Amino acid sequence: MKWKKIGKILVLDHNPGDLSKFLNKLDVDTIIKIKKIHGQHREPEIELLHGETTETIHKENGCLYNLDLSKVMWSKGNTNERMRIAKLVSDDEIVLDMFAGIGYFSMPIAIHSNPKKVIAIEINPNSFKYLKKNIILNKVQSKIEPILGDCENVFKGSSGDNYNLNNINLRCGNVFKDLSFDRIIMGYVKTTHHYLNSAIGLLNDGGILHYHETVPDKLINTRPINRIIEIAKGKEVELLNIQNIKKYSPGVSHVVLDVKIS
Ligand SMILES: C[S@@+](CC[C@H](N)C(=O)[O-])C[C@H]1O[C@@H](n2cnc3c(N)ncnc32)[C@H](O)[C@@H]1O
């Protein structure tokens, strides 16, 4: 039986029938089983086993995350990675979190480092609602700018103009001369490579990309980096690190490549 405690909610991988041993030992209000995570928005399908509320506040790495586990996902396996990235951010960096969710990466960066700004883009309105709540909960309104939309085209108008730049600049106190970033986090799996072109186009000369991919183990050292090199079209791509996050499925790993692109 696998279990994890998220705030005051216990998440089980199957229904054991008798829940009393959990209820007696753990301080939880609710017990759920996550059946599946659906689609691009990563929406969970759950079975409520005990209690009523599926909303909670989870504390991790000194950050508070308000979330509803019937609406948004939480990946315990990414805990160390969330903190690892926060520690890499230098003072005054402008960071783009392309798949921000409820602030999984943006929150620790804003709390533990000193970026000039983190632009956090999220497509799922439910996740976006909690992203905005978490910015207030962690008092990082001056650091994180949340944007609801598709990271692929949020900065593009129908004519291809960066129509949001003026708005973003106004809200962020004119920190953007043009829309480009010192660091871009691509914290999404399965189809992340579809977004590489947009990400590389938004990266400063010498900027750092954190590219997530679920990859067959025998291809870890080749497929992800080759995808980046191919899309970077002649730019210099320096591989800084390959981080193994977790087993994704038998023979498949979730990895993150840190690359510098000049
Ligand atoms: C749930 S997170 C992945 C887990 C996270 N990296 C962690 O540390 O636990 C991925 C998020 O990307 C969002 N997303 C997917 N496609 C997107 C897109 N094109 N633009 C913006 N957000 C997107 C999903 O809605 C989801 O909230």
PDBQT file of the ligand as one rigid body, heavy atoms in Angstrom, charges set to zero:
ROOT
HETATM    1  C1  LIG A 301       0.677  19.695 -12.666  1.00  0.00    +0.000 C 
HETATM    2  S1  LIG A 301       2.069  20.527 -13.268  1.00  0.00    +0.000 S 
HETATM    3  C2  LIG A 301       3.263  19.251 -13.243  1.00  0.00    +0.000 C 
HETATM    4  C3  LIG A 301       3.759  18.941 -11.861  1.00  0.00    +0.000 C 
HETATM    5  C4  LIG A 301       4.756  19.909 -11.264  1.00  0.00    +0.000 C 
HETATM    6  N1  LIG A 301       5.844  20.196 -12.156  1.00  0.00    +0.000 N 
HETATM    7  C5  LIG A 301       5.271  19.483  -9.889  1.00  0.00    +0.000 C 
HETATM    8  O1  LIG A 301       6.368  19.902  -9.478  1.00  0.00    +0.000 OA
HETATM    9  O2  LIG A 301       4.585  18.770  -9.189  1.00  0.00    +0.000 OA
HETATM   10  C6  LIG A 301       1.770  20.831 -14.936  1.00  0.00    +0.000 C 
HETATM   11  C7  LIG A 301       0.786  21.979 -15.155  1.00  0.00    +0.000 C 
HETATM   12  O3  LIG A 301       0.935  22.447 -16.495  1.00  0.00    +0.000 OA
HETATM   13  C8  LIG A 301      -0.312  22.945 -16.925  1.00  0.00    +0.000 C 
HETATM   14  N2  LIG A 301      -0.275  23.069 -18.402  1.00  0.00    +0.000 N 
HETATM   15  C9  LIG A 301      -0.370  22.082 -19.331  1.00  0.00    +0.000 A 
HETATM   16  N3  LIG A 301      -0.246  22.576 -20.568  1.00  0.00    +0.000 NA
HETATM   17  C10 LIG A 301      -0.048  23.918 -20.441  1.00  0.00    +0.000 A 
HETATM   18  C11 LIG A 301       0.163  24.984 -21.364  1.00  0.00    +0.000 A 
HETATM   19  N4  LIG A 301       0.198  24.761 -22.662  1.00  0.00    +0.000 N 
HETATM   20  N5  LIG A 301       0.337  26.236 -20.879  1.00  0.00    +0.000 NA
HETATM   21  C12 LIG A 301       0.311  26.471 -19.543  1.00  0.00    +0.000 A 
HETATM   22  N6  LIG A 301       0.101  25.510 -18.613  1.00  0.00    +0.000 NA
HETATM   23  C13 LIG A 301      -0.069  24.248 -19.058  1.00  0.00    +0.000 A 
HETATM   24  C14 LIG A 301      -1.307  21.929 -16.389  1.00  0.00    +0.000 C 
HETATM   25  O4  LIG A 301      -2.594  22.458 -16.309  1.00  0.00    +0.000 OA
HETATM   26  C15 LIG A 301      -0.683  21.609 -15.013  1.00  0.00    +0.000 C 
HETATM   27  O5  LIG A 301      -1.252  22.401 -14.003  1.00  0.00    +0.000 OA
ENDROOT
TORSDOF 0
